[in-house]
Amino acid sequence: MTGHGSTSGRWLAFVESNTTGTGREFCAAARARGLRPVLLTRDPGRYVYVEQDGIDTRLLDTGDLAAVVDCCTGLVADGGLAGVASSSEYFVSTAARAAAKLGLPAADGDAIARCRDKETQVAALAAAGVPVPASTAVGEVADAVRAADRIGHPVVLKPVLGSGSVGVRLCRDREETRRWAEELLSRSTDERGNPVPARILVQEAVEGPEFSVETFDNAVVTAVAKHIGPRPYFVETGHEVPAPVPDATAAALADTALRALAALGLGWGAAHTELRMSAHGPVVIEVNPRLAGGMIPVAVRAALGVDLVDAVIARAAGQSRTPARPGRLHAAVRFLRNEREGRVTDIGGVEAARAAPGVVAVAIGTAPGRTVRVTNTFQDRLGCVVATGTDGEQAGDRAAAAARLIRIELEEPALPDEGVAG
């Protein structure tokens, strides 16, 4: 147990954390509501903010629901427990199930678990008539190649269970499909690190700009435009809030997202639905039964005055939501992406970035002494900037300009026994 935070108020337990900004925001929002955030984790060292912000921690096997419930029961006896939540997609179902067992506010943990399994999710959406990519789930390399032949190259391969673009890749021909299927099927583990029978999804590669729709309960908050890095990977490099699209496009995206939530039995608290706008209309790529990561909630708060992080904390703790405040109408997020490997020796320019025009937030997800690697996932995002502007273009330009002020210096080579930052 560590931490030197507030000593009054009931606990709010977080089962693990998002590593790219929102986890820190969750803890700050809990404190602002007079609650004591406590992180239940196997490895607090994964989260830069924990020591910096003096967050209490409990060490346990967070992949074991019984262990999580036991820890939370101890918190009930030690000052009281207001709720259980998670900013990590891998643990939202565990948090919901633990909360329900303790009689605390909770989403449907079983619905969340079904949603997190992309094979089950896409089948449920297709059965309900929600537009989704043509998809086949497989457990063998040869079956992946045959499925790609039926669907037609290029295809997208992804793990059935996953988050943050981990393992997601565009495969342009049979050989790329074979090689990537072999890679994915050789490395499947569950959330406790134990080997599990591997299954992957082979999907049609839908062309068109990418968006997300942010919802809370059954209400649409906004549509977000996404910037995606170079193929064959799908790492997000930035966002605009709200998406700069005609009203009819925003309405079509919103309607499709709500249909997807209904089909999956969701609608309690936050959800983050990713879509592509194809030539035939919106297509749901996947529904995430959690608040968006990637600092999208910070951009939503800056642009629209809607504090989704606070709303999640309020819902988990059984408290009332804070009314929306006037926003600045447009905000953008830009990420600092790691393009080489090494040990972080220095981080500079952060204060200059914070002082740049329009900047409302700067987050750094690494620290001196950490080793970073190129993973072609969200872990390559070592920091980000959120900025506002009179329109989406100005907000994006301001965020990008501020991000260029930040210097993350590396010493090569990376040592093989060092941990991965992120």
N, C-alpha and C positions, 0 to 999 in steps of 0.2 A: 504494500500500500504506500502510495506517495501522494504528495500534493500539499499545497499551502494556500488553498483558496478560502472562500467564505466559510465561516463556522456556524452559520445560522441558516434556517430554512430547510425544507425537505430536499432529499436527493432527487436528481433526475439522472437515471442511468442511461448511458449510451453504449450499445454493443458494437465495439470496434468503431471505425470512423472512415469517412472520405479523406483522402490524402491531399486533395488539391484545393482546399480552401473552405468548403462548406462545413467540415467537421469543426473547425475553429469557430465558425459563425454559430453553430449549434450551441457550443459551450458558452459563448458570449451572450447569446439570447437567453439561455437558461439563467445565467447570473443576473441579467437585466430584469428578470421576472422574480428575483428573490429566491431562486432555487440553487442547489449545489450540484453542479455537473460532476459526474464521476464516469470515467471511461473504463469499461470492462474490456480487457484486451489480453492477448497472448504476448504482445510485444509493444510496449509503449514507445520504444525507440523508433518505431516506424513513423511516428507522428512528431514532426518538428515542433509543433505548437504546444505540446503537452508540458514540457519543461519550461518553455518560455512563458506560458500563461499560468503556470502553477495549477494544472488540472489534476485533481485526485484520480488515482487509478486503482484498479483491482486486477491482479494477475490470475487468469484462469483459462481453461480451454473453452473459448467462445463458440466452438463448433459443437459443443455438448449442451443441449437445451437444459438438461437437468442441472448442470453446473451453473448455467446462467440464472436459472430460477433460484437455486440455492443461494447464490451471491446476492440476488435481489431481495430474497427473504431476510438476509442479514442486514441489508440496508433499511428494510422496514423496521427492524428492531433498533437500528442505530439512527434515530432521528426522523424516520419516516421516509417513504418513497412516493414521489408524486407521479412517476411514470417511467416507461422504458421506451427508448427509440433507437434509431440508428441512421447515420448518414451514409452508410455503406450498403450498396445493393446486395452484397453477399450475405448481409445479416439482418435485413429488414424483416424477413419472415421469422427469424429467431426472436427478434425483439417483440414482434406482435404476439407471438405465441406465449412468450414469457409474461408479457403484460396481461394477456387474457387469463393465464393461470393464476395471476395474483389479483384478479378482479379490477385491473386498471384499464383506462381507455385504450382501445386497440382496434386496428384493422383486422380483417379476416386473414389470419396467418396462412391458412390452407389456400385461399385464393391467391395470395402473394406468391406462395411456393409454386403453384401451378403456372402462374404468369412468368416466373423466373426461368422455368424450363421452356426454352424457345420452341422445342418440338410440340409440346402441349399447347403453348400459346398460339402458334401459327395455325394449328388444327382448329382450335376454338374460334379464332377470328374468321377463318375461311368458312367454317360451318355456319357462322352467323351472317355471312355475306359481306364481311368487311374486306376491302381490297388489300391483298397481301401479295408478296412475290410468290411465284411458283416455287415450291420447296419440297425437299425430300430429306428425311433424317436417315442416317446410315451409321453403321458401326464397323464397316470394312472398307479398305481402300478401293477395291474393285467395284464395290457398290457405289462409291462416291463418283468414280469415273463414269459408270453407267448412268447415274442420275444426272450428271453434268451433260452427257450426250443427249439425254431426253430433253432436258431443259434448254440446252443450247448455250455454247460459250459466247461471251464470258459469263462466269458464275461467281458467286460469293460463297466462300466457305467460312464457317464460324462454329465455335463450340456450342453445344446445346445449352450449357451453363456458362455464363461469362458476363463481363462488364468492361466498360472503358476501352472498347475496340481490341481487347486482348484476343489474339488469334484470328481476327477477322481479316480476310485477304481476298482480293480479286484475283481469280485464276482465268487466264485468257485462252488456254488450250488444255488438251488432255494431259500433257506432261506436267504443267504447272498444277493442275488439279491433283494428279497422282502424288506429286512431291509434297504438296501442302496437306493433303489428307493424311498421308503417312506421318507427317510431323505432328499434326493435331491428335491423331489417334494414338500416338505413342506417349503422350504426356498428360493424360487426363487424371486429375485427382479431385477429391471432394474438398469442402471448406476446412477440413481438419488435416489436409495434406495426405490423406490415405488414397491409394489407387482405387479407381472405380472403373466399371466397364465404360469405355469411351464411346460417345456418340457425337456426331457433328451434323450440322445442317448444310445442305447444298441448296443455294437459292439463286433464282433469277437475279441478274444484275439490273436493277431498275435505274434508268437514266432520268435525270432531272435534278433541279436544285433541292437541297435538303433543308428540312425545317424540324422544329419540335413544337409541340403544343403543351403548355404548362397548365395544369388543372389543379383545383383544390376542391375536394368533395366532387360534386357533379357540375362544377362551374369552370368555364374557361377563363384563365387569367390573361394569357397572351400567346401569340405565335412568335417563335424566335427563328431568325435566319441563321444558318450554320455555314461556316467556312471549313472545308475539309482539305487536309494535306494531300500531297501527291500520291497517286496510285502506285502500287497495288494496295496500299493500306488506307485506312479510313480514320486517321487521327484528326480530331477536331482542332482547328487552329484559331478559331474566333467565333464570335456570335454578335448579332444585332438584335436589340429589343426596342420596340416591337419589330417584327419582320417588315421590311419595306416592300409590301405587296398591295395590290388592289384589295378593296374590302371584300369583293367576291371570293378572291383566293383565300383570304384569311378565314372567311366564313366556311369555305369548303374544308379547309384543314381542321377547323374547330369541330365541325359536324362529324368528320371521320374519326377524330380522336375520341369524341364522346361515345360514338357507336362502338369503338374498340373497348372502352372501359366497361360499357354495359355488357358486352359479350363475355368479358373476363370476370365479371362479378366484382369489379373494383368500384371505387367511388367514395372511399373514406380517406380523407386527408389528401396528400399530394401525389400526383403522378406526372410522369414525363414521357410523352409519346413522340417517337421519332418517325418522320414520314419523308417521302420524296414526292415531289409534284411531277408526275409523269405526264406524257402527252394526253393521257386519258383521265387525268385527275389524281387526287392524293392516293398514295399507297402507303400503308403502315409497314414500316420496317421492323419496329418492335415497340412494345409498351413496357416502361420501367415503373414498377409500383413504388415509387419513391420520389422525393424531391430531386430536381435536376442537380447535377454536379457542375463542375467547370465554371463556377462563379456566376452562373446564370441567375440564381436568386438575388445576388448583389446587384446585377444589372437591372433586373426587374424592379427592385426597390428604388434604384436611382431614377429609372425612367418613368415608372408608373406610380410610385409611392405605396406599392403593395409589398409588405414584408412577409414573404413566404416562409423564411426561416422561423420567424417569430410565430407564424401561424401553425407550423408543425409542432413547435415546442408547446404552444398553448393547447393544441389538440391532445398531445401526448400527456399533458399534465392536467387535463380536464378544466382548463381555464378559458376565459373568453378571448376571442381574437381582437387585436387592435385595429381600429378602422384605418382605411387607407389614407395616406397623406398626399398632398400635391407632389407630383414628380416633375422631372425635367424633360419629359416626353420622349427622349431618345438616349440610349446608352449602348455601348459596345464593349466587348471583351476581346483582348488579344493576348495570346500566350507566347512565352519564351520557350522555344523548343530546343532540346538538346540534340546536337548533330554529331557529337563525338563523345568518346568515353574518357574517363579520367577521374581523379580525385579533386573535389572542389577545394581550392586554396583561398579564394577570396570572393566576396560578393560586394559590388560597388554600384553606385548610382541610384540606389533605392530611394533615398530622400529626394534626389533631383526628380525622379519619376513621380513621386507623390506630390511634388510642388508644381508639376507641369499643368498646363491649361486643361480644365475639364476633368481631371483625374479625381475619382472618388474612392478608389481602392487599389492597393498594390499588395500582392501576395507572393511570397517566395516559398517554394516547397522543398528546398534543400538547405544545406548548411555547410560551412567549411569543415573539412574532414570526411565528409560523405563521398562515396564513390558513385558515379552515375554511369549508366550504360545506355546504348541505343537499343530500344525495345520495339519501336514502331507501335507503341500503345500510348495511353494517357500518361504513363510514367515518364515519357520524354518531355512532358511539360514541366519545366523547372520553376516557372513563375507565371504570373499574369497581371494584367492591368485592366481596370474597368474605368471607362471615361464617358462623359456625357457630351452632348452637342445639340445644335439646333435641328439637325437631322441625322439619319443613320450614317451618312458618309462622313460628316464632320466628327461624329463620335468615334467612328472607326479610325480615322486619320489621327485623332488625338491619342487614342489608346495605343496605336502602333508607334507613334512618335515617342511616347513615354516609355514604351517597352524597350525601344532601342537605346535608351539611356542606361539601362541596367546591364551590368557586366558580371557574368558568372565565370570566373577564371578557373581553369582546370590544369592539373599537373598530370602528365601522362608518364607511363601507361597506367591504366586501372589495374589494381591488384586483384587477382582472381578470388581471394578469400574475403574480400570486402562485400558488404551488403549493398543492395540496390536502393537508391534513393527514390522517394516518391510516395 
